Amino acid sequence: MKRIVTIDQILENPQVTTFIAKANEHLGAMGFTEHGFRHARLVSNIAGYILKELSYPPRQVELAEIAGYLHDIGNVVARSDHGQSGAMLASQLLFSMGMPADEIATIIGAIGNHEEEEGQPVSPVSAAVILADKSDVHRSRVRNRDVATFDIHDRVSYAAVESKIEVDAERKNIILNLTIETEICPVMDYFEIFLTRMIMCRRAAELLDCRFRLLINGAKLL
């Protein structure tokens, strides 16, 4: 039987909770930044916010929230190709919950295309998840607290003390506003490792008929 599956049901699902917790544990063992409940909930909220501000239908907003929350569960299998494995896991989960196939297709398309190596924005839900995921650069995600041993990824993330997506629907701008402590990490280091992510964000914004803008410490860079 087809059912309306809500974001609240996803948040309360014990299988989802276990997969996110274990995925984050596995990535911690590999030395990656936080990919747990904080990141999942933030991406969910921002993805929904983007589509809501652009006046997409409420159900599409909720599908973006669901896709955003589930986007990294494939890390429970492996980091490599986690978008594809996550899409398969989400498909099985959502079918078992009674979600209609067309909605599942939208969600797994977003999950399977959220990484910059091969992913592409394929729908408004997909574009919103990409923008939400790539905007989460923040000090709180760094697990390693020994500054002397930071690699460039730790250094860039630790330097980011504020990260915020803003939608200007009237001017059709989606703005990532970052505050970076440049004594920890120069702005050029940010571009060195995140340039492909910013290109992906630009493509995602274009699918939403918007322009992507990047502000770092108040300076317009894109």
Order of alpha helices (4+ residues) and beta strands (2+ residues): alpha-alpha-alpha-alpha-alpha-alpha-alpha-alpha-beta-beta-alpha-beta-beta
